[in-house]
Amino acid sequence: MTLPAWLSTFDLGVAAHFSAQIAALVRVLLRSDREPAVRAGWLVLIFTLPVAGIALYLLIGETRLNQRVARRQRDALNTLPRPAPGDPSRMAALDPAFRPAFARAASVNGFAVAQGPAITLLAEPEDQSAALIAAIEGARESVHLVTYIWLDDATGRAVAAALARAAGRGVAVRVLVDGLGGRSFIDTPGWRAMQAAGAQTAIAFPFHWWLLKLMSSRIDLRNHRKLVVIDGATAFIGSRNIADPEFRPKARYAPWIDVMLRIEGAPARQHQHIFAADWLTHTGETLAPLLGTPEAPEAPERPATAVAFATGPLLDNRGVPDTFLALIGAASESLTITTPYFVPGEAIATALRAAAIRGVRVRILLPRRNDSRFVGFASRSYYPALTEAGVEIHEHGPGLLHAKTLLADGRVALIGSANLDRRSFELNYENVVLAEDATLARDLAALQARWIAQSRRVDPEAVARWRWPRRLIDNLISILAPVL
């Protein structure tokens, strides 16, 4: 019996698609850098979405860097001067319970646990802008800035004007902005004024011709860092982009609530190294001569013990989650975490539950209204198990709590650009500082308490009574969360 031609073609198509699925399955299973949950998520997509599942995997399933960028990043890692070895006594002075967390953070980039002046927490947006602009105005030698988002608003224009003035008086100004997050500011009058004044500008991962770039690399690998280094000795880091709190692109979630740190001394010089690696990666220019500054003589008061670390593709992409896990495991009294995007994965979720069960007061502050519906659904999938174990979940509003902070036992703080999600763990370029600093811890505890007062606690009994449609959508999204 002869089959119709269309049926034969159909059978060949089915066979070809099934073969492609098997090939994709083998590829997923052979990747050594994937957690079981990530593999499972991709297999669900590949076998439930005909054609689209395979296409998605080819586009975003693997961390593929542009080869030129990857080569420069390797050069940056191999050619820039290695950080000086640290004084072992500084690690020994730390609380023994938290030494493993500091050791893990220090291993990411090879930076030493260092001492410096007290770290200043800048909580109010007007204080953040004023302190940053004043530091730029006072710069004598260099200003190095990298940011994810730069908007053409009051803050964006004020910072650009300060940078242009600095460049105009002979300060070496170098500005690196992410091609996606900074696209609304590139080619504005403020951007051109900086260039005209002599500032060097560069784009990390340009976003033009993105369809063509899909063929050679992922287009969603972003430089998510937020840092400014003044004269190689003072650094500003945190969660705030160069933008007003009103954040016009997503104004209905405003105000965006962020924190910024002012760091001086040896921990600030570590951020100079982070910038130099990024600058070499995206411009080809080495700043190696700026990295050999010796540490200043010991001062009578050096109350901050800190280490910076920066992660990203081709770097240590387990640095952030491993440090989180070490801090959660070390906490014996309290643990307070704020993050706008909470999709922590099973390991961190289990550690949080275990901490609560052993008697640690664990509090997690999340936005009441998330600007990403997908993340909001995935975050809520963790609520039942966490609240059942005794973890307190507080939903903050009004505004979007965008600060990424952790305070353990009221003494050790972790602050930076990294969220508690896989994108920050594996895909984004992030920068974070881990510090044991009594002043910083006191100020952060007071700020977190204020945020909690503005929040409403999620009722564990109410969570247990959630209707099945809500649980269904939350849990469905959580299955796919590891792959996106």
NULOKE-419101 format. One record per residue (C-alpha): x, y, z; residue in three letters. Coordinates in steps of 0.5 Angstrom, whole numbers, padded with zeros to 4 digits, always signed. Each point is the difference from the previous one (the first is absolute). Layout:
BEGIN
XYZala ...
//
This chain:
BEGIN
+0000+0000+0000met +0003+0007-0002thr -0001+0005+0005leu -0002+0007-0002pro +0006+0005-0002ala -0002+0005+0006trp +0000-0006+0005leu +0007-0002-0002ser +0002+0007+0001thr -0003+0001+0006phe +0003-0006+0003asp +0007+0002-0002leu -0002+0007+0003gly -0002-0004+0007val +0006-0004-0001ala +0005+0006-0001ala -0003+0004+0006his +0000-0006+0005phe +0008-0001-0002ser +0001+0007+0001ala -0003-0001+0007gln +0004-0006+0002ile +0006+0004-0003ala -0002+0006+0005ala -0001-0005+0006leu +0007-0002-0001val +0003+0007+0000arg -0004+0002+0006val +0002-0007+0004leu +0007+0001-0002leu +0001+0007+0002arg +0004+0000+0007ser -0002+0007+0002asp -0007-0001+0001arg -0004-0002+0006glu -0005-0006+0000pro -0006+0005+0000ala +0003+0004-0006val +0001-0006-0004arg -0007-0002+0002ala -0003+0006-0002gly +0003+0000-0007trp -0002-0007-0001leu -0007+0002+0002val +0000+0006-0005leu +0003-0004-0006ile -0005-0006+0001phe -0006+0004+0001thr +0001+0006-0005leu +0001-0003-0007pro +0005+0004-0004val +0000+0006+0005ala +0003-0004+0006gly +0006-0002-0004ile +0001+0007-0003ala -0001+0003+0007leu +0006-0004+0002tyr +0004+0002-0006leu -0001+0007+0002leu +0001+0000+0007ile +0001-0007+0003gly +0008+0001+0000glu +0004+0006+0002thr +0003+0002-0006arg +0005+0006+0000leu +0002+0004-0007asn +0007-0003-0001gln +0003+0007+0000arg -0003+0001+0006val +0002-0006+0003ala +0007+0000-0002arg +0001+0007+0003arg -0003-0002+0006gln +0005-0006+0001arg +0005+0005-0002asp -0002+0004+0006ala +0000-0005+0005leu +0007-0003-0002asn +0004+0007-0001thr -0003+0005+0005leu +0004+0000+0006pro -0002-0005+0005arg -0002+0003+0007pro +0005+0000+0005ala -0001-0006+0005pro -0004+0002+0007gly +0003+0000+0007asp -0003-0006+0003pro -0001+0004+0007ser -0006+0003-0003arg -0003-0006-0002met +0001-0003+0007ala -0003+0006+0003ala -0007-0001-0003leu -0005-0004+0004asp +0002-0007-0001pro -0007-0002-0002ala +0000+0005-0006phe +0007-0002-0003arg -0002-0005-0005pro -0004+0005-0003ala +0005+0005+0000phe +0005-0005-0003ala -0005-0002-0006arg -0001+0007-0001ala +0008+0002-0001ala +0001-0006-0004ser -0005+0002-0006val +0005+0006-0002asn +0006-0002+0004gly -0001+0007+0004phe +0002+0000+0007ala -0004+0001+0006val +0002+0007+0002ala -0001+0005+0005gln -0002+0007-0001gly -0004+0006+0003pro -0007-0001+0002ala -0005-0001-0006ile -0005+0005-0001thr -0007-0002-0002leu -0004+0005-0004leu -0007-0001+0001ala -0004+0006-0003glu +0000+0001-0008pro +0002+0007+0001glu +0006-0001+0005asp +0002-0006-0005gln +0000+0005-0006ser +0003+0006+0004ala +0006-0004+0002ala +0002-0003-0006leu +0000+0006-0004ile +0004+0004+0006ala +0005-0006-0001ala +0000+0001-0008ile +0001+0007+0001glu +0006-0001+0005gly +0003-0005-0004ala +0008+0002-0002arg +0002-0006-0004glu -0005-0005-0003ser -0008-0001+0001val -0002-0007-0003his -0007-0002+0000leu -0004-0006-0003val -0007-0001+0001thr -0006-0004-0003tyr -0005+0005-0001ile +0001+0008-0001trp -0006+0004-0002leu -0001+0007-0003asp -0003+0003+0006asp +0002+0005+0006ala +0005-0005+0003thr +0002-0003-0006gly +0002+0007-0003arg +0003+0003+0006ala +0005-0006+0001val +0001+0001-0008ala +0002+0007+0002ala +0004-0001+0006ala +0004-0005-0005leu +0001+0005-0005ala +0002+0005+0005arg +0005-0005+0002ala +0003-0002-0007ala +0000+0008-0001gly +0005+0001+0005arg +0005-0006-0002gly -0003-0006+0005val +0000-0006-0004ala -0007-0002-0001val -0002-0007-0002arg -0007-0002-0001val -0003-0007-0002leu -0007-0001+0000val -0004-0006-0002asp -0003+0000-0007gly -0007-0002+0002leu -0001+0004+0006gly +0004+0006-0002gly -0003+0000-0007arg -0005+0006+0002ser +0006+0004+0002phe +0005-0001-0006ile +0000+0005-0005asp -0004+0005+0004thr +0003+0007+0001pro +0003-0002+0007gly +0004-0006-0003trp +0003+0005-0005arg +0001+0005+0005ala +0005-0005+0004met +0003-0002-0007gln +0001+0007-0002ala +0003+0002+0007ala +0005-0006-0001gly -0003-0006+0004ala +0001-0007-0003gln -0006-0004-0001thr -0002-0007-0002ala -0005-0005-0001ile -0001-0006+0004ala -0003-0005-0005phe -0003+0004-0005pro -0007-0001-0002phe -0001+0002-0007his -0001-0005-0005trp -0002-0005+0005trp -0003-0005-0005leu +0007-0001-0003leu +0003-0001+0007lys -0004-0006+0002leu +0004-0004-0005met +0006+0001+0004ser -0002+0002+0007ser -0005+0001+0005arg -0003+0007+0000ile -0003-0001+0007asp +0007+0000+0003leu +0000+0007+0003arg +0005+0004+0005asn -0004+0001+0006his +0005+0003+0004arg +0000+0007+0003lys +0006+0003+0003leu +0004+0007-0001val +0007+0000+0002val +0003+0007+0002ile +0008+0001+0000asp +0001-0008+0001gly -0002+0001+0007ala -0007+0002+0001thr -0006-0005-0003ala -0007+0001+0000phe -0004-0007-0001ile -0007-0002+0001gly -0007-0002-0003ser -0001+0007-0003arg +0001+0002-0008asn +0001+0007-0002ile -0007+0001+0000ala -0006+0004+0004asp -0004-0004+0005pro -0006+0002-0004glu +0003-0005-0005phe -0004+0003-0006arg +0000-0007-0005pro -0003-0003+0006lys -0003+0006+0004ala -0006-0004+0002arg +0004-0004+0005tyr +0004+0006+0003ala +0003+0002+0004pro +0006-0005-0001trp +0003-0001+0007ile +0008-0001-0001asp +0006+0000+0005val +0007+0003-0002met +0006-0001+0004leu +0006+0004+0000arg +0007-0004+0001ile +0007+0003+0001glu +0007-0003+0001gly +0002-0007-0002ala -0008-0003-0002pro -0001+0006-0004ala +0007-0002-0004arg -0003-0007-0001gln -0006+0004-0004his +0005+0003-0004gln +0003-0006-0002his -0007-0003-0002ile -0001+0007-0005phe +0007-0002-0003ala -0002-0007-0002ala -0007+0003-0003asp +0004+0005-0003trp +0005-0004-0004leu -0006-0005-0001thr -0004+0005-0004his +0005+0005-0003thr +0007-0004+0000gly +0003+0006+0004glu +0004-0003+0006thr +0000+0004+0006leu +0006-0004+0003ala +0004+0006+0002pro -0006+0002+0005leu +0000-0006+0004leu +0006+0000+0003gly -0001+0005+0006thr +0002-0003+0006pro -0004+0000+0006glu +0000+0006+0005ala +0003-0001+0007pro -0004-0002+0005glu -0004+0005+0003ala -0002+0000+0008pro -0007-0001-0002glu -0002-0005-0006arg -0006-0003+0003pro -0003-0003-0007ala +0003-0007-0002thr -0003-0001-0007ala +0001-0004-0007val -0003+0002-0006ala -0001-0005-0006phe -0003+0000-0007ala -0003-0006-0004thr -0002-0001-0007gly +0000-0005-0006pro +0007-0003+0000leu +0001+0002+0007leu -0002-0003+0006asp -0007-0001-0001asn -0001-0004+0007arg +0003+0006+0004gly -0007+0004+0002val -0004-0007+0002pro +0006-0003+0003asp +0001+0006+0005thr -0007+0001+0001phe -0001-0007+0002leu +0007+0001+0005ala -0004+0006+0003leu -0006-0004+0001ile +0003-0006+0003gly +0004+0005+0005ala -0005+0004+0002ala -0002-0002+0007ser -0005+0005+0003glu -0003+0004-0006ser +0000+0001-0008leu -0003+0005-0004thr +0000+0000-0007ile -0003+0005-0005thr +0000-0001-0008thr -0005+0002-0005pro +0000-0006-0004tyr +0000-0007+0004phe +0001-0006-0003val +0005-0003+0004pro +0000-0007-0002gly +0000-0007+0004glu +0006+0001+0004ala -0001+0007+0002ile -0007-0001+0002ala +0002-0007+0004thr +0005+0004+0004ala -0005+0006+0001leu -0005-0005+0003arg +0006-0004+0004ala +0002+0006+0003ala -0007+0002+0002ala -0001-0007+0003ile +0006+0000+0004arg -0002+0007+0003gly +0003+0005-0004val -0005+0006-0001arg +0000+0000-0008val -0004+0006-0003arg +0000+0001-0007ile -0003+0007-0003leu -0003+0000-0007leu -0004+0005-0004pro -0007+0000+0000arg -0001+0001-0007arg +0006-0002-0004asn +0001+0003-0007asp +0001-0007-0003ser -0006-0005+0001arg +0004-0006-0002phe +0005+0001+0006val -0006+0002+0004gly -0004-0007-0001phe +0007-0004+0001ala +0001+0004+0006ser -0006-0002+0003arg +0001-0007-0001ser +0005+0000+0005tyr -0005+0003+0005tyr -0003-0006+0003pro +0006-0004+0002ala +0004+0006+0003leu -0006+0002+0004thr -0002-0007+0002glu +0008+0000+0003ala -0001+0006+0004gly +0003+0005-0005val -0003+0007+0000glu -0002+0003-0007ile -0001+0007+0000his -0003+0004-0006glu +0002+0007-0001his -0004+0006-0003gly -0001+0005-0002pro +0005+0000-0005gly +0005-0005-0003leu +0005-0003+0005leu +0006+0000-0004his +0006-0001+0005ala +0004-0006+0000lys +0002-0001+0007thr +0001-0005+0005leu +0002+0000+0008leu +0002-0006+0004ala +0000+0001+0008asp +0000+0007-0001gly +0007+0000-0001arg +0002-0002-0007val -0003+0003-0006ala +0000-0002-0008leu -0002+0006-0004ile +0000+0001-0008gly -0003-0001-0007ser -0002-0007+0001ala -0007-0003+0001asn -0002-0007+0002leu -0001-0003-0006asp +0003-0004-0006arg +0001+0006-0004arg +0005+0003+0005ser +0003-0006+0002phe +0002-0002-0007glu -0002+0005-0006leu +0001+0007+0003asn +0007+0003+0001tyr -0001+0002+0008glu +0004+0004+0005asn -0001-0001+0008val +0004+0001+0006val +0000-0004+0006leu +0001+0004+0007ala +0001-0001+0007glu -0001+0007+0002asp -0004+0002+0007ala -0002+0007-0003thr -0002-0003-0007leu -0004-0005+0004ala -0003+0004+0005arg -0003+0005-0006asp -0002-0006-0004leu -0004-0003+0005ala -0003+0007+0002ala -0002+0001-0008leu -0003-0008+0000gln -0004+0002+0006ala -0003+0006-0004arg -0001-0004-0006trp -0004-0006+0004ile -0004+0006+0004ala -0002+0002-0007gln -0002-0008-0002ser -0005-0005+0001arg +0001-0007+0003arg -0002-0005-0005val -0005-0005+0005asp +0002-0007+0000pro -0007-0002+0001glu -0002+0004-0006ala +0005-0003-0004val -0002-0007+0002ala -0007+0002-0002arg +0002+0002-0007trp -0005-0003-0006arg +0003-0005-0005trp +0000+0005-0006pro +0005+0004+0004arg +0004-0005+0002arg +0000-0003-0007leu +0002+0006-0004ile +0006+0002+0006asp +0003-0007-0001asn -0001-0001-0007leu +0004+0006-0001ile +0005-0002+0005ser +0002-0006-0004ile +0002+0004-0006leu +0003+0005+0005ala +0007-0003+0000pro +0001+0000-0008val -0002+0008-0001leu 
//
